[in-house]
Amino acid sequence: MKSRHVTIASIFTLVLLFYGCSSAEENSDKESSQTEQHEHQETGSPEIPEGLEPAADPKYKEGSQVILKANHMEGMDGAEATVLNAFDTIAYQVTYTPTTGGEPVKNHKWVIQDEIKDAGSEMLEKGTEVTLEADHMEGMKGAKATIESAENTTVYMVDYQPTTGGEMVTNHKWVTEEEVFAE
C-alpha cells in the first residue's frame, strides 16, 4: 500500500513540475512576443513622402475616431484609432529582406507607390522587384522587395491603442480604407 502512495505522490509531483515548466514556457513565449511587438511598434515618423497629396474626399476625415480591422501587428485588430490623414494612392503588399539581415519579412502591409524607388505612376505588377524607400520598420529603407499584391485605395496614417495594452502606437503607416471602420 505504501508503494501505491509513493506512486500517486510521484505522479502528482511530476504533474506539478510539468505544469510549472509549461507555465514558465508560456510566460517566456508571451514575454518574447511582447518584446517583438514592442520592437515593431515604435513611434513612426509623421513625415509624408514628397508629392503625396491628401485625399480629396476620404471616407474618414482627419481626427475621426475609428476601429481597425487589420492584423499587421499584434494588438491592431479591433483597436481604437484616430485618423491623422488620408491619401489616395496605390498600396502594395511586399516581401522584403531587411537591410539589417535576418529572415525575409513576408507579405508586409502596406508600402505605398511614393515609398518605392523609381516607381513612376503606374501600378506595379505582382512579382516586380523593387527597392523600398519606406522607413516604417528597422531595415526596411533600401531593402530589396518583391510586389505580392497591389490595390488602388485610400490609405490612412493613424494613432492607435493596441488591444494588448502597452504604449499608444503613433503615426502608423498605413491602413487601407477596407481596414478602417466607424467607431
Salt bridges, closest charged atoms under 4 A:
ASP57 OD1 - LYS61 NZ 3.00
GLU115 OE2 - HIS136 NE2 2.85
GLU179 OE2 - HIS72 NE2 2.92
